[in-house]
């Protein structure tokens, strides 16, 4: 499993904040402490994140899929 570079991590977190906090006005914390134990899936187009999802499994529960997004630039494709 490859780690994100600092630049990739910043771009990904910025996209998540832009979509979930700004665009969708979600009231929950975007940085929720679950990212370190999660699998992160990205669809890259020309080196840019076009889509993203986070997969994780709580200690007591079924696996979860969350933080699913498509970049505004790549929607409708």
Steps between C-alpha positions, in 0.01 A plus 500: 500500500649833395491804725381839383763766457446824690383667177257215420363497854445876499321485162280213615404665830435830322268323254316329785455829684392679180236236425373399844548811714463784250278360222279269707516702824542185711508566871716205604878528536683414180811390686344235722795283602406210271732573208809336648333157519313527170569394145482791260396445140564766238425522133769713341453670164806678368652486848201668662250337738175456307328277756569377851362267766610397847455144625543402863382248756403605850621273781144383563305507179475442131737660250404854397526695178507873543624835381401403145539789260547596139695818436274777362730521198436132415128468569273392219766299320 
